[in-house]
Amino acid sequence: MIAIDTNILVYAHREDSEWHGSACQRLVELAEGRAAWAIPWPCIHEFLAIVAHPKIFAAAHASRGGARLGGRVDRVAIAHPARR
């Protein structure tokens, strides 16, 4: 299982990041590939808090976060920490 870290999500989301291209490419590879991967729920919370915070980024824009992968993700599983 590959766990996606908050930083990868932020880099893929922020076009002004020097790592935007490689982070975005990796997420697309995972979304289109067969490897098992997930975004831990704390990372989703952190991602939204970071990209929506106006003191972190001058132009906070959390609403665009999910648009990067478009229709490439056909299912999402949320792993609850109490269920293994």
Backbone as numpy.savetxt, mean C-alpha at the origin, in Angstrom:
# Nx Ny Nz CAx CAy CAz Cx Cy Cz
4.46 -16.22 2.84 3.61 -15.04 2.84 4.50 -13.81 2.84
4.25 -12.92 1.92 4.98 -11.65 1.83 4.11 -10.58 2.48
4.66 -9.88 3.46 3.95 -8.80 4.13 4.43 -7.46 3.57
3.50 -6.65 3.14 3.83 -5.34 2.58 3.92 -4.32 3.71
5.04 -3.64 3.79 5.29 -2.65 4.83 4.69 -1.29 4.46
4.40 -0.51 5.47 3.85 0.85 5.28 4.70 1.67 4.32
6.00 1.61 4.45 6.88 2.42 3.60 6.69 2.11 2.12
6.52 0.84 1.79 6.30 0.46 0.39 5.01 1.08 -0.13
3.96 1.06 0.70 2.69 1.66 0.31 2.82 3.16 0.10
3.53 3.82 1.00 3.72 5.27 0.89 4.54 5.59 -0.36
5.62 4.86 -0.57 6.47 5.11 -1.75 5.68 4.90 -3.05
4.87 3.86 -3.09 4.08 3.58 -4.30 3.02 4.66 -4.51
2.51 5.19 -3.45 1.47 6.21 -3.52 2.01 7.59 -3.89
3.16 7.94 -3.35 3.72 9.28 -3.54 4.60 9.32 -4.79
4.12 9.97 -5.82 4.88 10.07 -7.06 6.16 10.87 -6.90
6.25 11.66 -5.86 7.46 12.46 -5.62 8.53 11.69 -4.85
8.26 10.46 -4.50 9.25 9.64 -3.79 10.29 9.11 -4.77
11.54 9.11 -4.35 12.59 8.56 -5.22 12.43 7.06 -5.43
11.66 6.39 -4.58 11.43 4.94 -4.69 10.06 4.62 -5.27
9.37 5.62 -5.79 8.01 5.42 -6.31 7.96 4.32 -7.38
8.81 4.42 -8.37 8.79 3.47 -9.48 8.98 2.03 -9.04
10.00 1.78 -8.24 10.27 0.40 -7.83 9.21 -0.13 -6.86
8.69 0.73 -5.99 7.65 0.29 -5.05 6.36 -0.03 -5.81
6.01 0.82 -6.74 4.80 0.62 -7.53 4.93 -0.66 -8.38
6.08 -0.84 -8.98 6.32 -2.03 -9.80 6.20 -3.30 -8.96
6.75 -3.28 -7.76 6.70 -4.47 -6.90 5.27 -4.79 -6.49
4.48 -3.77 -6.17 3.09 -4.01 -5.81 2.30 -4.60 -6.98
2.55 -4.10 -8.17 1.88 -4.63 -9.35 2.29 -6.08 -9.58
3.59 -6.39 -9.43 4.07 -7.76 -9.58 3.38 -8.69 -8.59
3.25 -8.25 -7.34 2.58 -9.07 -6.34 1.10 -9.24 -6.65
0.44 -8.16 -7.04 -0.99 -8.21 -7.34 -1.28 -9.13 -8.53
-0.39 -9.15 -9.49 -0.60 -9.96 -10.69 0.00 -11.36 -10.58
0.84 -11.57 -9.58 1.53 -12.85 -9.42 0.74 -13.87 -8.63
1.41 -14.98 -8.37 0.78 -16.09 -7.67 1.26 -16.24 -6.22
2.25 -15.45 -5.84 2.79 -15.54 -4.47 1.76 -15.03 -3.47
1.75 -15.64 -2.30 0.86 -15.18 -1.24 1.42 -13.91 -0.62
0.58 -12.89 -0.49 1.02 -11.62 0.08 -0.15 -10.99 0.82
0.18 -10.06 1.70 -0.86 -9.38 2.47 -0.32 -8.04 2.95
-1.26 -7.17 3.29 -0.92 -5.91 3.93 -1.46 -6.01 5.35
-0.58 -6.07 6.34 -1.05 -6.14 7.72 -1.92 -4.94 8.06
-2.99 -5.16 8.82 -3.92 -4.06 9.12 -3.24 -2.87 9.80
-2.22 -3.06 10.66 -1.57 -1.86 11.20 -0.89 -1.02 10.11
-0.42 -1.68 9.05 0.21 -0.94 7.95 -0.81 -0.13 7.17
-2.02 -0.64 7.03 -3.08 0.12 6.36 -3.39 1.37 7.18
-3.50 1.19 8.48 -3.77 2.33 9.37 -2.64 3.36 9.28
-1.40 2.90 9.34 -0.25 3.80 9.26 -0.22 4.53 7.92
-0.47 3.80 6.84 -0.47 4.40 5.50 -1.48 5.54 5.42
-2.70 5.27 5.84 -3.74 6.30 5.77 -3.40 7.49 6.65
-2.85 7.23 7.83 -2.49 8.33 8.73 -1.37 9.19 8.14
-0.43 8.56 7.46 0.71 9.29 6.89 0.30 10.10 5.67
-0.37 9.47 4.72 -0.66 10.18 3.46 -1.77 11.22 3.62
-2.56 11.12 4.67 -3.64 12.10 4.87 -3.25 13.22 5.82
-2.07 13.14 6.42 -1.66 14.13 7.41 -1.02 15.34 6.71
-1.64 16.52 6.82 -1.12 17.69 6.11 0.24 18.19 6.60
0.65 17.81 7.79 1.96 18.24 8.28 3.09 17.32 7.80
2.74 16.17 7.30 3.75 15.25 6.76 3.98 15.54 5.28
2.90 15.66 4.54 2.97 16.00 3.12 2.12 17.23 2.88
2.67 18.19 2.17 1.95 19.45 1.92 0.62 19.20 1.21
0.61 18.31 0.25 -0.62 18.01 -0.48 -1.08 16.61 -0.12
-1.68 16.48 1.06 -2.15 15.16 1.50 -3.32 14.74 0.63
-3.28 13.49 0.19 -4.33 13.02 -0.71 -4.56 11.53 -0.52
-5.17 11.16 0.59 -5.41 9.75 0.90 -6.42 9.11 -0.04
-7.30 9.88 -0.61 -8.35 9.29 -1.43 -7.82 8.62 -2.69
-6.62 8.97 -3.14 -6.05 8.36 -4.35 -5.30 7.08 -4.06
-5.11 6.72 -2.81 -4.26 5.59 -2.45 -4.60 4.28 -3.11
-5.87 3.94 -3.21 -6.26 2.68 -3.80 -6.31 2.68 -5.31
-6.21 3.83 -5.91 -6.38 3.93 -7.35 -5.18 3.41 -8.14
-4.02 3.29 -7.54 -2.80 2.91 -8.26 -2.92 1.57 -8.97
-3.51 0.59 -8.31 -3.56 -0.74 -8.90 -4.82 -0.95 -9.73
-5.70 0.03 -9.74 -6.91 -0.07 -10.56 -7.68 -1.33 -10.28
-8.03 -2.05 -11.31 -8.83 -3.27 -11.16 -7.99 -4.52 -11.05
-6.74 -4.42 -10.72 -5.85 -5.58 -10.72 -6.01 -6.48 -9.50
-6.62 -5.98 -8.47 -6.79 -6.79 -7.26 -8.21 -7.33 -7.26
-8.36 -8.65 -7.34 -9.71 -9.21 -7.42 -10.23 -9.72 -6.08
-9.37 -9.75 -5.07 -9.85 -10.16 -3.75 -8.92 -9.64 -2.69
-9.47 -9.41 -1.53 -8.70 -8.92 -0.41 -9.06 -9.73 0.80
-8.07 -10.21 1.51 -8.31 -10.92 2.77 -7.70 -10.11 3.90
-8.48 -9.90 4.93 -7.99 -9.16 6.08 -7.66 -10.16 7.17
-6.40 -10.19 7.55 -5.97 -11.12 8.58 -6.16 -10.47 9.94
-6.96 -11.09 10.76 -7.19 -10.59 12.13 -6.12 -11.15 13.03
-5.53 -10.32 13.91 -4.41 -10.81 14.73 -4.78 -11.98 15.65
-6.02 -12.12 16.02 -6.42 -13.21 16.92 -6.67 -14.50 16.17
-6.80 -14.44 14.85 -7.07 -15.63 14.05 -5.84 -16.00 13.25
-5.37 -17.18 13.41 -4.17 -17.61 12.68 -4.43 -18.85 11.89
